Amino acid sequence: MTTTSLKPSPTEPGILAFHKRCEEFYPADAVDAPIEQQRKWYDALCAQFDAPAPVGMAKDDALVLGRIPIRRYHPARVLTETLLFYIHGGGFVVGSLSSHDAICAEIAEAAGAELVSVDYRLAPEHVWPAAFEDCSDVLGHLLNERRPVVVIGDSAGGNLAAGIVLKARDERLEGIVGQALIYPGLGGDVSAGSYVEMAEAPGLSTTDVLYYRDIYKAPATNPYALPLASADFSGLPPVFITAAHFDPLRDDARRYAARLARAGVEVWFREEPQMIHAWLRARNMSEGARVGFAALCQAVANFARRAGALGADR
């Protein structure tokens, strides 16, 4: 008798419709295509989920150290002096200032805080540690403004966010008042846990994760590259971590949250029960994504405002 195993999949209609729409622009086997094709597909996908900026929001682009592109988001109503630093996902291969533009604008608006996003160098043209160095350099630049900073990242950006915060702690840099990691890839064991259970989950497979790891060329024992490899999680700033249940990266988030909590770090952890990888883009299609995005924005706002509230009159 032969048994057929079903691919793990959510049941919420909104997230299923989101996944179907994504695959119309970015096929499930996209990693088999040339890099330039992958980027064209990803740009087309991102354009489908773009949205107008909140009323009154201003944006300006600049270069850090004369070479690293950043974009600053200035909400019409600023409630805190804290800066938000957003690092986009995309497997270290795709993504740009434009790919997460609407997401950044909405987080800045919800938190009432200025937000800075970064266009770090991508693989395979630039392997480890190029992206990490770019993000670390921008963080240093922001900390030099002598304002509190909350570091935020999704997926590969969550990896970079966790890594640069670890490095900042080791260098005793002051001013990071929170971090928000959204379905981060942190270097977990691909032969166990969610990497096996969710190996064929919609939106991201374990095969995809292996592809991105291989193309990025990060050293397996370096905790800045793979933060779960760290031997010391003490002294880190408060963290909000959100995982998608139907995601091979799910257990990376679970394990990182547990290790930080055991080290005495202030941790808030959510696991979105019906979500798949990249659900941030589904916030206007899926009720689960809407609720998860609201929780993320609230956590970021809490970190930012308790560190540097200005009051409601500014």
Salt bridges, closest charged atoms under 4 A:
GLU23 OE2 - HIS19 NE2 3.59
GLU24 OE2 - LYS20 NZ 3.42
GLU36 OE2 - ARG39 NH1 3.44
ASP60 OD2 - HIS74 NE2 2.62
ASP61 OD1 - ARG71 NE 2.77
ASP101 OD2 - LYS59 NZ 2.56
ASP101 OD1 - ARG71 NH1 3.00
GLU106 OE1 - ARG283 NE 2.71
GLU114 OE2 - ARG72 NH1 2.45
GLU114 OE1 - ARG147 NH1 3.33
GLU125 OE2 - ARG39 NH1 2.76
GLU133 OE1 - ARG121 NH2 3.93
ASP134 OD1 - ARG67 NH1 2.69
ASP134 OD1 - ARG121 NH2 2.98
ASP137 OD2 - ARG67 NH2 2.87
GLU145 OE2 - ARG72 NH2 2.40
GLU145 OE1 - ARG147 NH1 3.64
ASP154 OD1 - HIS100 NE2 3.32
ASP170 OD1 - ARG169 NH2 2.83
GLU171 OE2 - LYS167 NZ 2.89
GLU197 OE1 - ARG250 NH2 2.82
GLU200 OE1 - LYS7 NZ 3.92
ASP214 OD1 - LYS217 NZ 3.65
ASP232 OD1 - ARG169 NH1 3.90
ASP247 OD2 - HIS277 ND1 2.80
ASP251 OD1 - ARG250 NE 3.02
ASP251 OD1 - ARG254 NH1 3.42
GLU266 OE1 - ARG306 NH2 2.99
GLU271 OE2 - HIS245 ND1 2.87
GLU271 OE1 - ARG254 NE 2.67
GLU272 OE2 - ARG270 NE 2.68
GLU287 OE2 - ARG290 NH2 2.49
